[in-house]
Amino acid sequence: MKPQLSIVKIGGNIIESPEELSEFLSLFAALPNPKVLVHGGGKRASQIESKLGLTPRLHQGRRITDNDSLDVVVMVYAGLLNKNVVAHLQALQCNAIGMSGADANSILSVKRPVKDIDYGWAGDVVEVNHRAIDKLLKADLVPVFCALTHDGKGQLLNTNADTIASELAIGLSSRYQVTLYYCFEKKGVLRNVDDENSVIRDIDEAAYLKLKAEGVIADGMLPKLDNCFHALYKDVSRVCIGDKEMLQKNASNYTTIQL
């Protein structure tokens, strides 16, 4: 039987709040190894861009990454945020190691083709080096991936963190029984966005299509759910969406995505 592996993607609102981040990292550190953490940091990158006199450009929530923007996201994602998270985990006796997709050639991407929008240096994942990541996990290290990959030719690429988490889960599912957690500030997928307790506990594909048609699931939750189902179809064992409390052993109030 394959060993269990937890892959947790942390949302931007948590990483932006020192108190929320501290509470989340305590819960994450308490999870048994092996485990992987994935984070983005778009809000902080936009703040730093503005301080530098640059204008962040987004299209439907996705960053358009020109040369200057890429410099900022590399500094913020792989430097400021990643090392801060790793240092906090070390203080919790969780032996974390900061990673981008370029490190150990762990995540290979291609530059997103230009269609209606030119996203610049944005990457679409094509391969996860599960052998290299497995060596880290077997050494009892906890990889902490930022939202950067590379093209194998020396070019770093800004890559959606939800997608990185999904692709890591898919790539490692050949070796592990993977549970993928999308952890953000809400308790799960909500039937009513104004009611924090209206969590939809279970969503299968038929329910997803119905909820999408009704407008219950919309906007930024759509690509997140698409990533969830993509992962499940590629042999990821379990996918969950909720707040940090779902990482607790006896947690029940969160959303489970299933086929």
C-alpha positions in Angstrom: 0.0 0.0 0.0 1.3 3.5 -0.9 2.2 5.8 2.0 0.1 8.8 2.8 1.2 12.3 1.6 -0.5 15.6 2.4 -0.1 18.5 -0.1 -1.4 21.8 1.3 -1.8 25.0 -0.8 -2.1 28.1 1.4 -4.3 31.1 0.2 -3.1 34.6 -0.1 -5.3 36.1 2.6 -3.7 33.8 5.2 -0.1 34.5 4.1 -0.8 38.2 4.3 -1.9 38.1 8.0 0.9 37.4 10.5 -1.6 36.0 13.0 -3.4 33.8 10.6 -0.1 32.6 9.1 1.3 31.7 12.5 -1.8 29.7 13.4 -1.9 27.9 10.1 1.8 27.0 10.2 1.3 25.5 13.7 -1.4 23.3 12.4 0.6 22.4 9.3 3.7 21.6 11.4 1.6 19.2 13.4 0.6 17.2 10.3 2.6 13.9 10.1 5.3 13.7 7.5 5.5 13.4 4.5 3.9 16.7 3.5 4.4 19.5 1.1 3.4 23.2 1.3 2.6 25.4 -1.7 2.1 29.2 -1.6 1.7 32.1 -3.9 1.9 35.8 -2.9 0.3 37.9 -5.6 -1.0 40.6 -3.2 2.4 41.2 -1.6 4.0 41.2 -5.1 1.5 43.9 -6.2 2.3 46.0 -3.1 6.0 45.8 -3.8 5.5 46.7 -7.4 3.5 49.8 -6.4 6.2 50.8 -4.0 8.8 50.6 -6.8 6.6 52.8 -9.1 5.4 49.9 -11.2 1.8 49.2 -12.1 0.6 45.7 -11.5 -1.4 44.3 -14.5 -4.0 41.6 -14.0 -6.5 39.9 -16.3 -9.3 38.0 -14.6 -7.2 37.7 -11.5 -4.1 36.4 -13.4 -1.0 38.5 -13.4 0.5 39.7 -16.7 4.2 39.1 -16.0 6.5 41.4 -18.0 10.3 41.6 -17.3 10.0 44.0 -14.4 7.0 42.1 -12.9 9.0 38.8 -13.1 11.9 40.4 -11.2 9.4 41.4 -8.4 7.6 38.0 -8.2 10.9 36.2 -8.0 12.1 38.4 -5.1 8.8 38.2 -3.3 7.7 34.6 -3.9 11.1 32.8 -3.7 12.7 35.3 -1.3 10.6 37.3 1.1 7.6 35.1 1.5 9.2 31.6 1.0 12.1 32.2 3.4 9.8 33.7 6.0 7.5 30.6 5.9 10.5 28.3 6.1 12.0 30.1 9.1 8.7 30.0 10.9 8.4 26.2 10.3 12.0 25.7 11.5 10.9 27.4 14.7 8.2 24.8 15.0 10.7 22.0 14.6 9.4 21.3 11.1 12.5 20.8 8.9 11.3 22.7 5.8 13.3 23.5 2.7 12.3 26.4 0.4 11.8 25.4 -3.2 10.9 26.8 -6.7 10.3 24.6 -9.6 13.9 25.2 -10.8 15.3 23.7 -7.6 16.2 20.1 -8.2 14.6 20.5 -11.6 11.4 19.7 -9.7 8.7 21.4 -11.9 9.2 22.0 -15.6 6.9 24.4 -17.5 6.5 26.1 -20.9 5.7 29.7 -21.4 2.0 30.2 -21.9 1.1 30.6 -25.6 -0.3 33.9 -26.6 -4.0 33.7 -27.5 -6.4 36.5 -26.7 -4.1 37.8 -23.9 -0.3 37.8 -23.7 0.5 36.8 -20.1 4.2 37.3 -20.6 6.4 35.1 -18.4 3.6 32.9 -17.2 4.3 29.2 -17.1 2.1 26.1 -17.7 3.3 23.0 -16.0 4.4 20.1 -18.3 6.3 17.8 -15.9 6.8 17.2 -12.2 10.1 15.5 -11.2 8.6 13.2 -8.6 11.8 11.3 -8.2 13.7 14.4 -7.0 10.9 15.5 -4.7 10.5 11.9 -3.3 14.2 12.0 -2.3 13.5 15.1 -0.2 10.5 13.6 1.4 12.4 10.4 2.2 15.1 12.5 3.9 12.3 13.8 6.2 12.4 17.3 4.6 9.3 19.3 4.1 9.4 21.1 0.7 7.8 24.5 0.6 7.1 25.5 -3.0 6.6 29.1 -4.1 4.7 29.9 -7.3 7.7 29.8 -9.7 8.7 27.1 -12.2 11.3 27.0 -15.0 11.5 26.0 -18.7 14.7 24.0 -18.5 16.5 26.7 -20.6 17.3 29.2 -17.8 14.0 31.0 -17.8 11.9 31.3 -14.6 8.2 31.4 -15.1 5.4 32.8 -12.8 3.0 29.9 -12.3 -0.4 29.7 -10.6 0.0 28.2 -7.1 -3.3 26.3 -7.2 -2.1 24.7 -10.4 1.4 23.9 -8.9 -0.4 22.2 -6.0 -2.6 20.1 -8.3 0.3 19.1 -10.6 2.5 18.2 -7.6 -0.3 16.0 -6.3 -0.7 14.3 -9.7 3.0 13.8 -10.1 3.5 12.3 -6.7 0.4 10.1 -6.8 2.4 7.4 -8.6 4.3 7.0 -5.3 1.9 8.2 -2.6 -1.7 8.2 -1.6 -2.2 11.9 -1.9 -4.6 14.2 -0.1 -4.6 17.7 -1.6 -5.8 20.5 0.6 -6.7 24.0 -0.7 -6.6 26.1 2.5 -7.9 29.6 2.5 -9.9 32.0 4.7 -13.3 30.4 4.2 -14.6 27.2 5.9 -15.2 25.6 2.5 -17.2 26.1 -0.7 -20.2 28.2 0.6 -23.8 27.9 -0.7 -24.2 31.5 0.5 -21.1 33.7 0.4 -22.6 35.9 3.2 -23.1 32.9 5.5 -19.8 31.4 6.8 -21.7 28.3 8.0 -23.3 27.4 4.6 -20.5 25.0 3.8 -21.3 22.5 1.1 -19.7 19.3 2.6 -19.5 17.2 -0.6 -19.3 18.2 -4.2 -19.2 15.7 -7.1 -19.0 16.6 -10.8 -22.8 16.6 -11.3 -23.3 18.9 -8.2 -20.5 21.1 -9.5 -22.1 21.6 -12.9 -25.5 22.4 -11.2 -23.9 24.8 -8.7 -22.0 26.5 -11.5 -25.2 26.9 -13.6 -27.0 28.4 -10.6 -24.2 30.9 -10.0 -23.5 29.5 -6.5 -19.9 28.7 -7.6 -18.4 31.5 -9.6 -15.4 33.8 -10.1 -12.1 32.6 -8.5 -13.6 29.4 -7.2 -14.2 28.1 -10.7 -10.5 27.5 -11.6 -9.9 26.2 -8.1 -12.6 23.5 -8.6 -11.4 22.8 -12.1 -7.9 22.0 -10.6 -9.6 19.8 -8.0 -11.4 17.6 -10.5 -8.4 17.5 -12.8 -6.3 16.1 -9.9 -9.0 13.5 -9.0 -9.1 12.3 -12.6 -5.3 11.9 -12.5 -5.4 9.5 -9.5 -5.1 11.9 -6.6 -6.9 10.2 -3.7 -8.7 13.0 -2.0 -9.2 16.8 -2.4 -10.4 19.1 0.3 -11.2 22.9 0.5 -11.5 24.8 3.7 -9.9 27.0 6.3 -6.9 26.1 8.4 -9.1 24.1 10.9 -9.5 21.3 8.4 -5.9 20.3 9.0 -6.9 19.2 12.5 -7.2 15.5 13.1 -11.0 15.4 13.9 -12.1 18.2 11.6 -15.3 17.8 9.7 -16.6 21.2 8.6 -15.0 21.6 5.2 -15.7 20.7 1.6 -14.6 17.4 0.0 -14.4 17.2 -3.8 -15.1 13.8 -5.3 -15.8 12.2 -8.6 
